Amino acid sequence: MQHTSVASNMTSKIASKIDRINYNEDSRVQWRNANLNRRNYAYIYGEPVSGKWKATVFLLHGFPDLAIGWRYQIPHLLNLGFRVVAPDQLGYGRTDAPDDPKEYAFKKIAADLAQLAHQLGESRIVLCAHDWGAALAYSIYHHQHSLISHIITVCVPYSPPRTNYIPLEELVDKFLPSLGYQLQFRSGEVEKAVRSKDDVRQFLTIMYGGRTAEGEGGWSASKGVKLDKLGSFRESPLLKGEDLEYYATEFSRYGIHGPLNWYRLTEINFNDEKQYASTPKIEVPLLFIQALRDPALPPETMGKSMGKAIPDLTVKKLNTSHWALTEDPRGVNEAVEFFLGKYFPDKERSSL
């Protein structure tokens, strides 16, 4: 097993000096649409200027984020010679948002993204993923094994498939109280409170670390969001101004029911994946970028045993909160460049 660990000393870098994708017009990328198993997906597409690439990287965001959440990583990957595909995940932004939680099963989404890869002429792709996107990436590896050449995940460690199901209530009560917020997110009470665009703006502000005038936070890992205080929170440095307005607009397209459906699939995903409990190892190179200040995924208890199930594992530790992609984009980009540089030479492939 290859295992390296480097802690970043760069904290709170919402880096204006780091190149990022523009919301309105950016000649380096374009929005595309694809019909995948009768579901419409929107995704950001970009190629290196040369029209040639070393590999295609799928960027999978989490909650509550969007494809544009990779705005600091996309230019860097293009400059490194990679083609980029960043979908709005099912339920988010410009992609379809089914009401039925069963539509969000990882097995179904894995089939959707495999179809997208094939439409783009790829038989092998690199997965780069954050939060729920990371959990999905591990699942895609099992369901679409032959499609995946390398994996990069941020924040969420790998938990191998199991044969015994542990309900979320029991998991929170006995093992992982830091996941208590998920009980609120799947309960339906958040959708009841977050309805208008102003509500959405406040919800996003809370999730990205916004505080009241008195310095009070609006979210805790054990309890979730303080819904009774919506309207009291000031913008977070991690999501403000133009960024916050873009996110609020996109999340207002269909509301937050679709994104929250990702929290309602625990048992369905378990049943789909328990067949892989006898072959739990991930046999492709994997980079895990761990956020040292993520309250929901404390490093002292999460991710320590990943090396047992991932023979070719590289670990990079960043001194950030959960929002590593925007809090320390330079640290994330350097980790990704270090990892991909080991496996992809400078020689590029011909374009389609």
C-alpha positions in Angstrom: 0.0 0.0 0.0 1.2 3.5 -0.8 0.2 6.0 1.8 1.4 9.5 2.1 0.1 12.2 4.5 0.8 15.9 4.1 -1.0 18.5 6.2 -1.6 21.9 4.5 -0.8 25.0 6.5 -3.0 27.1 4.3 -6.3 27.9 6.1 -9.3 30.0 5.1 -8.1 30.6 1.6 -11.0 31.8 -0.4 -8.4 32.6 -3.0 -9.2 35.4 -5.4 -5.8 34.9 -7.0 -6.6 31.4 -8.1 -8.2 31.0 -11.5 -11.9 30.1 -11.5 -14.7 29.5 -13.9 -17.0 32.5 -14.5 -20.7 32.1 -14.1 -21.9 34.1 -17.1 -19.5 33.4 -20.0 -16.3 31.5 -20.0 -14.8 30.3 -23.3 -13.0 27.4 -21.6 -16.3 25.6 -20.8 -19.8 25.1 -22.0 -23.1 23.8 -20.5 -24.3 20.7 -22.2 -27.4 18.4 -21.8 -27.7 14.7 -22.0 -30.6 12.3 -21.8 -29.4 9.4 -19.6 -31.8 6.5 -19.1 -34.7 9.0 -19.6 -33.4 11.5 -17.1 -32.1 14.9 -18.3 -28.7 15.9 -16.9 -27.0 19.2 -17.4 -23.2 19.3 -17.1 -20.2 21.6 -17.5 -17.9 20.4 -20.3 -14.4 21.5 -21.0 -11.4 20.4 -23.0 -7.7 21.6 -22.9 -6.9 24.3 -25.4 -5.0 21.8 -27.5 -8.1 19.7 -28.1 -6.2 16.7 -26.7 -6.4 15.2 -23.3 -4.7 12.7 -21.0 -8.0 11.4 -19.6 -11.6 12.5 -18.8 -12.3 13.5 -15.3 -15.9 13.4 -13.9 -16.4 15.9 -11.1 -19.2 14.9 -8.7 -20.4 17.5 -6.2 -22.2 16.9 -2.9 -24.8 18.6 -0.7 -25.7 21.4 -0.9 -23.5 22.2 -3.9 -23.6 22.3 -7.7 -21.4 21.5 -10.6 -20.0 25.0 -10.3 -18.7 24.1 -6.9 -15.6 22.9 -8.8 -15.0 26.4 -10.2 -11.5 26.5 -8.8 -10.6 23.0 -9.9 -11.8 23.0 -13.5 -9.3 25.5 -14.9 -6.5 23.7 -13.1 -7.5 20.3 -14.6 -7.8 21.8 -18.0 -4.3 23.3 -17.7 -3.0 19.9 -16.7 -4.3 18.4 -19.9 -7.5 16.7 -18.7 -11.0 16.8 -20.2 -13.6 17.8 -17.6 -17.2 16.7 -17.1 -19.0 18.2 -14.1 -22.7 17.4 -13.9 -25.3 19.0 -11.7 -26.2 15.9 -9.8 -29.7 14.4 -9.9 -32.0 16.8 -8.0 -29.8 19.8 -8.4 -29.6 22.9 -10.6 -30.3 22.3 -14.2 -30.6 18.5 -14.0 -33.9 16.7 -13.4 -35.3 16.5 -9.9 -37.6 13.5 -9.4 -39.9 13.6 -6.4 -39.6 9.9 -5.7 -36.5 9.2 -3.5 -36.0 5.8 -5.1 -34.9 7.5 -8.3 -31.8 8.7 -6.4 -30.5 5.2 -5.8 -26.7 5.1 -6.4 -27.0 2.1 -8.7 -29.3 4.1 -11.0 -27.1 7.2 -11.0 -24.0 5.0 -11.6 -25.8 3.7 -14.7 -26.6 7.3 -15.8 -23.1 8.5 -15.5 -21.7 5.4 -17.2 -24.0 6.1 -20.1 -22.7 9.7 -20.2 -19.1 8.5 -20.3 -20.0 6.2 -23.3 -21.8 9.0 -25.1 -18.5 10.9 -24.8 -16.6 8.0 -26.2 -14.9 7.0 -23.0 -14.5 3.4 -21.8 -12.4 4.6 -18.7 -12.8 7.7 -16.6 -11.3 9.3 -13.5 -13.8 10.1 -10.7 -13.1 13.2 -8.6 -15.8 13.7 -5.9 -16.8 15.6 -2.8 -19.2 14.8 0.0 -22.2 12.8 -1.3 -20.3 12.7 -4.6 -17.6 10.8 -2.9 -20.0 8.3 -1.4 -21.4 7.9 -4.9 -17.9 7.5 -6.4 -17.2 4.5 -4.2 -20.6 3.0 -5.3 -19.9 3.7 -9.0 -16.7 1.8 -8.6 -18.6 -1.3 -7.5 -21.5 -1.0 -9.9 -19.5 0.1 -13.0 -16.1 -1.5 -12.1 -14.6 -1.6 -15.6 -15.3 2.1 -16.2 -13.1 3.6 -13.4 -9.4 4.0 -13.8 -8.6 6.3 -10.8 -10.6 7.9 -7.9 -10.1 11.1 -6.0 -12.4 11.8 -3.0 -12.7 14.8 -0.7 -13.9 14.6 2.9 -16.0 11.4 2.9 -13.9 8.2 3.6 -14.6 4.8 2.1 -16.8 2.4 4.0 -16.7 -1.0 2.4 -20.0 -2.7 1.6 -21.4 -4.8 4.4 -23.9 -7.7 4.8 -25.6 -6.4 7.9 -27.7 -3.3 7.7 -27.6 -0.8 10.5 -30.4 1.7 10.5 -29.4 5.4 10.6 -31.0 5.9 14.0 -29.0 3.1 15.5 -25.8 4.2 13.7 -26.2 7.8 15.1 -27.2 6.6 18.6 -24.4 4.0 19.1 -21.6 4.8 16.8 -21.6 8.1 14.9 -23.4 10.9 16.7 -21.8 13.4 14.2 -24.2 12.1 11.6 -27.3 13.1 13.6 -28.0 16.0 11.2 -28.9 13.4 8.6 -32.0 12.4 10.6 -33.3 16.0 10.3 -32.4 16.2 6.6 -34.4 13.1 5.7 -37.4 13.9 8.0 -39.1 16.3 5.7 -39.1 19.2 8.1 -36.4 21.1 6.2 -38.5 21.3 3.0 -41.4 22.6 5.1 -39.3 25.5 6.4 -37.2 26.3 3.3 -39.6 27.4 0.6 -38.9 30.9 -0.8 -35.7 32.0 -2.5 -34.9 34.0 0.7 -35.3 30.8 2.7 -33.0 29.0 0.3 -30.4 31.8 0.5 -30.5 31.6 4.3 -30.3 27.8 4.3 -27.2 27.9 2.1 -25.7 30.6 4.2 -26.1 28.4 7.3 -24.6 25.3 5.6 -21.6 27.3 4.4 -20.8 28.6 7.9 -22.8 31.9 8.1 -23.3 33.3 11.6 -25.7 35.7 13.3 -24.7 39.2 14.5 -23.9 37.6 17.8 -21.6 35.0 16.2 -24.0 32.1 16.6 -23.8 29.3 14.0 -26.9 27.8 12.5 -25.9 24.1 12.0 -24.6 21.4 14.2 -23.5 17.9 13.2 -25.5 16.2 15.9 -28.8 18.2 15.4 -28.8 19.8 12.0 -30.1 23.3 11.0 -31.7 25.7 13.4 -34.7 26.3 11.2 -36.4 28.6 13.7 -33.7 31.1 13.2 -33.9 31.4 9.4 -33.4 35.0 8.4 -30.9 35.8 11.2 -27.7 34.8 9.4 -25.1 36.9 7.7 -23.3 35.8 4.6 -20.4 33.4 5.0 -17.0 34.1 3.5 -17.3 30.7 1.8 -20.4 31.6 -0.1 -21.3 35.3 -0.5 -22.2 37.9 -3.1 -22.3 36.6 -6.7 -21.6 33.0 -5.5 -24.5 33.0 -3.1 -26.9 34.6 -5.6 -26.0 32.0 -8.2 -26.5 29.1 -5.8 -29.8 30.5 -4.4 -31.1 30.9 -8.0 -30.1 27.4 -9.0 -31.5 25.8 -5.8 -34.8 27.7 -6.3 -35.4 25.9 -9.6 -36.9 22.8 -8.0 -36.5 23.5 -4.3 -34.4 21.4 -2.0 -36.6 18.2 -1.9 -34.5 16.5 -4.6 -31.1 17.2 -3.0 -32.4 16.1 0.4 -33.6 12.8 -1.2 -30.0 11.7 -1.2 -30.4 11.3 2.6 -33.3 8.9 2.1 -31.6 6.1 0.3 -29.6 4.4 3.1 -31.3 1.1 3.0 -31.8 1.0 -0.8 -28.2 1.7 -1.4 -27.2 -0.9 1.2 -29.3 -3.6 -0.5 -27.9 -2.8 -3.9 -24.3 -2.9 -2.7 -24.3 -5.8 -0.1 -23.5 -8.2 -3.0 -20.0 -6.6 -3.1 -19.3 -7.3 0.6 -17.2 -10.3 -0.4 -15.1 -8.2 -2.7 -14.9 -4.9 -0.9 -11.5 -3.7 -2.0 -11.0 -0.8 -4.4 -8.3 -2.0 -6.8 -7.6 1.3 -8.6 -5.3 4.1 -7.3 -7.2 6.4 -5.0 -6.4 9.8 -3.5 -8.3 10.7 -0.3 -8.2 14.4 0.6 -9.2 14.7 4.3 -10.5 17.9 5.8 -9.1 18.1 9.4 -11.9 20.5 10.6 -15.0 18.7 9.3 -17.3 18.3 12.3 -19.5 15.7 10.6 -16.5 13.6 9.6 -14.0 13.9 12.5 -10.5 12.6 11.3 -9.8 11.0 14.7 -12.6 8.5 14.1 -13.2 8.5 10.3 -11.1 7.1 7.5 -8.3 5.5 9.6 -8.8 2.0 8.1 -9.2 2.9 4.5 -5.8 1.4 3.7 -7.1 -2.1 4.5 -9.6 -1.9 1.6 -7.6 0.2 -0.8 -4.1 -1.2 -1.7 -3.0 1.9 -3.7 -4.1 4.7 -1.4 -2.7 8.2 -1.1 -3.9 10.5 1.7 -3.5 14.3 1.8 -4.7 16.2 4.8 -5.9 19.8 4.6 -6.5 22.1 7.5 -10.0 23.1 6.3 -13.7 22.7 7.2 -16.0 20.5 5.0 -15.8 23.1 2.2 -12.2 22.3 1.2 -12.9 23.0 -2.5 -13.4 26.7 -1.9 -11.7 27.2 1.5 -8.3 25.9 0.2 -8.6 25.5 -3.5 -4.8 25.7 -3.9 -4.3 22.9 -1.5 -6.9 20.7 -3.3 -5.4 21.5 -6.7 -1.9 20.7 -5.6 -3.1 17.4 -4.1 -4.9 16.5 -7.3 -2.0 17.5 -9.5 0.4 15.5 -7.3 -1.8 12.4 -7.6 -2.7 12.5 -11.3 0.9 13.4 -12.2 2.0 10.0 -11.0 -0.3 8.1 -13.3 -0.7 10.3 -16.4 2.4 11.3 -18.5 2.5 14.6 -20.3 1.7 13.0 -23.6 -1.9 13.6 -24.4 -4.5 11.5 -26.2 -6.1 12.5 -29.5 -9.5 14.1 -29.2 -12.6 12.5 -30.5 
